[in-house]
Amino acid sequence: MADASLLRELRGDRDPAAAPSVWFMRQAGRSLPEYRALREGTTMLDSCLRPDMAAEITVQPVRRHRVDAGIFFSDIVVPVRVAGLGVEIRSGVGPVVEHPLRTEADIDALPVLGDDYEAGLEPIREAVRRTVAELGTTPLIGFAGAPFTVASYLVEGGPSRDHLRTRALMRDRPELWARLAAWVAELSGRFLRAQVLAGASAVQLFDSWVGSLGAAQYLEHVQQHSAAALAHVADLPVPRIHFGVGAAHLLPEMHAAGATVMGVDHRLPLDRALELLPAGTPLQGNIDPAVLFTAEEARFAEARAVLAAGAAAPGHVVNLGHGVPPETDPQVLTDLVAFLHAQGGARA
């Protein structure tokens, strides 16, 4: 397992003659008919907490597409549910919080993350163990939401286009924001650690909304909390991927939070990302998801361009610049993986 090509890329130990390694964010679920059939009658969060179901969903895209890693099937608010807060995933909406956290009393009422939280993570550990056994020599990547994004859901009460309440809380009551973000960092960090100790070979901390912040806000109010989350696995021998949407202006700062690999979205070419990051940083990314809906010629041209842009990195795992859209034709992904695997030696 340690010699898997994908893990070598993530460690910055690329074999230039090897075929590119590839997986897709949100490959587990949504676009696959077998996923929809399996999940029928089960809510999203309930499916994440059923070890048999979560393991099967994680393995489905590896089985179908022959990608080089599984990404653990979960959601960024699963740890919130495990901690005891009321949250659900509404179809077509996303996470919706029963009681948004906006006052000092709300923050005071947050549950202590003690033995009950650890016990609540047992279905996650069991799901990882089952998944790892099923995947065999294919690595599993663990997953958690970053503190800013998870906390913003808790403050806003659901998805938000501008995160006004969250950013206002940062500025008006920074001490309350810091308490909330620290609580989420503990939540997410322990969630990541549980997955690694159960068998995951790498982790990704995913920050969906961090691109809404400027660098000064990020440094003052967010970086320390992302660092705290990643610190929960820093003593374990696994690569730590950090990815944010629309966060090209934050790459060095996000890397400094404790990442060993930087995910880059489709807005920034990988060769430019290498100029912004410390020398020796492995990369992940960053095919534009829009090409999944183009003609094959344009799709393969984009893949070749991404390989070329990442060629100078010490390691490069191919991915999308965001998640797989639910309307994606699964055969398009299967064919894209086959095309990428056929490019062995193209980066030599």
Disulfide bonds with the S-S distance in Angstrom:
none
